[in-house]
Amino acid sequence: MEDYKIDINPYPKRVRVCYKGTTLADSRSALQLEETRHGQVLYFPMADVNMDLLEASDHQTHCPLKGDASYWSLHLDGESLDNLIWAYKHPFEGVSQIDGYVAFYQDRVDIEILE
């Protein structure tokens, strides 16, 4: 896929992810992944994500360029957001920078760019 490109770069600002006022992630070490025909997605180090609020899901997907993705759902105040975040636990060599990082469906959470 010569016309297809994935760029991964450090995101230069602090980013906070919230859902209905609850902070899910807060990071100064996010990565910005830009993929042809998919746009920008921010990936967060797992250490900067409140994983205690999330539960591993059985859902999995496969990307021919990134690998197999695992998902987590948010359960908060009696509400569930299924498969809200994903991670490539063993990403392919060309995107190895996202190992240990997770991404949120950005249309389902509030993203704040700080500083």
N, C-alpha and C positions, 0 to 999 in steps of 0.2 A: 504494500500500500504506500507507494512513493508519494502520493499527493496528500497523505494523512500525516498529521504531526501532533505530538504531545510535548508541551514545554512545561517544565516545573521550575519555579523560582521561589525564593523566600518572599513572603508577604511583608512589606516594609512597616506595617502598623500593627498595633495591638487590636485584636478582634475579640468580641464577646458574642456568644450565642445564647439566647434566652428563649424560653417558652412560657408565656403568661407570667412574666416577672421572675421566673426561676432561672438562674444561670446554669447552663448546661456545659459551657466551655468558656475559657478566658485564656487567651494566648498571645504572646509576643513572638511566637515561633511557628506560625501557620505557614503553609506552603500554598502557592497559587498554581493550580494545574489548569492549563489551557489546552483544549483538545479540539481539533478540527471538527466542525459541525456540532460541537457540544458546548462551547463557551467555557467560561471560567468556573472552577469549583475550588473552594478553599478546603484544605486538609489540615487537621489539627493533631498535634501530638497527643496520644492517648493519656499521657500524664497531665495534660491540661483540660481533660474532659471529665466531668463528674459521672464516671461509669457506674457509680452506686445507684443512679436513677434509671439505669438502662438494663435490659434483660436480653440475653442472646436469643436470637430467633433461629428457626430452622431454615429460613429463606436463604437461598444462595443464587448468585448469578455468575456468568462467565463473560469476561471481556477478552477478545482475542489479542489485545494489545497490553492489557494490564494483569490479567489472571482471574482467579476465582475470588469473588467477593462474599464476605460474611456480613450479616446484618444484626442490628440490635433495635429493640423497640423501647419506647419511653412509656412508663407507667407513672402517672403523677396525679394525685388528688382524684382518684377514681376514673381518670381519663387515660386512654391508650393511644399512642401514635405508633402503629405497626411499622417496622422496618424503617425507622427514622434515620439511622446512620448506617454506614457501611465501611468496611475496611478490606484491603487486599492483604491478607496475612502473609502471603508469600508472593509478592508482586514479581512480575517478570523483570529481567535484568534492565531493560530500557527505562523502567520507572521505579527502580529500587529505592529512590528517595522517599516514597510514600510508605515504606515498611514502617509499622509502628504508628501510623497516622490513620485518622478516621475522617469521614466527610458526612455532612448533614444535608438532607434535602432542604435547600435554602428557601424554598417557597413554603415550608411548613414551620419555620422558626423565625425569630427576629435576629438579624445580624447587625451588630453595632461596630462601626469602625471608630476606634478611639485613638487619640494622640496623633 
